[in-house]
Amino acid sequence: MAKIAHKILVLGIGFGGVEGLAPQLNQQILAADLLVGGQRHLANFAAFKGEKIAILNNIEKVIQQIQQFFLEKKQIVVLASGDPLYYGIGTRLRQVFTAEELEIIAAPTSFQLAFAALAEPWHDALFLSVHAHPLEKVILKIINFYHNPSGELSKIALLTDNQNTPAAISTALLAAKIAPATPCAICENLGLPNQRIVQTTLDQAANEVFAPLNVFILWLEKKQNLKKHPISPGLPDESFSTSANLITKREIRLLTLAELALQPGEILWDIGAGSGAVSIEAARSQPTATVFAVEKRPTVYAHLEENLRRFPLSNLYSTLTSAPEVCASWPNPNAIFIGGSGGKMQEIIELAQKRLYSHGRLVINLATLEHLALVHSLLPNAQITQIQVNKGVSIQALLRFEALNPIFIVTWRKDN
């Protein structure tokens, strides 16, 4: 193998800042042709005579410029916080350059500094970052952690940014029904003279402003599902409390759940939940999923509450109010079931199309041709299935079949 003439130095800046750098590293930085890093790191090298590139929201352009300098055999130094390979630029550089082309010197990560400042063990923590990651997906991971009783992890540490601040994250978690009294800590300006550690609760953090450089730590008391393992759906209709037998019948319920295709860790919205049969079956069959159900009729909602007493589930949240207004406080879903729209079908469908994750499923059960025509006009590419169930009924020594009301199941899938 040919020897690499030069390498890109990727240098982690740790607790002592640039003042703690070894003299030879400082000399190597000052002798480089290109110095790349965050603005606060670059500001420490006013004497640098080469070209500087600040890392902002321009990472791909920065990578291209590094590649060009490297092809020209110029000396390059990239500055990063902590360990460049842990939620840092080193990961992106490693996708472009070989291991032999990189010299990486790591410093303690901000996670390490945060837990050290708290004198808190961190082998049992889940580490996440909202840097360049959609907040909704990070919240979904936290919800999954909250509801999954397996594993030995007991705390979460997050790297925040200027948009996804501790307050914004706390607000999103509260909307996802994480307990307001959940203890948390915000570790600001770690390793700097103005370091500050704030120990508080989730509801208080949602209303406070913190320094931009921080690590957000949560101690989550996981909700233990009463049923740890998935349970196959298909409860008898008689298991549920209903009003005038108004319930998504077992056979239709099973087909509906198949179309929703709820997976472990996903989020389901049930709009017009009625007595909650679909929500309860979904939550029982996927204990690590999270189900949000809304029903606006108080008399019907009373049956839903009774059914939750019969089938206690920590991963199902129900509310007596109207949709789609309540959905604004819910995390984005992977699947949506509409069993009743209260005359707001168009508004709810438009919201569903906007909020569903890529490859999400929208399933609507309809009983009338008029409602089918409306939904078909709004979702012309949706799959429509008409289901007619007939049940055997004895007449003395004879057998006849009694027809249930036909149901149209409309399924729409989001492509991107």
Order of alpha helices (4+ residues) and beta strands (2+ residues): beta-alpha-beta-alpha-beta-alpha-beta-alpha-beta-alpha-beta-alpha-beta-alpha-beta-beta-alpha-beta-alpha-beta-alpha-beta-alpha-beta-beta-alpha-beta-alpha-beta-beta-beta-beta
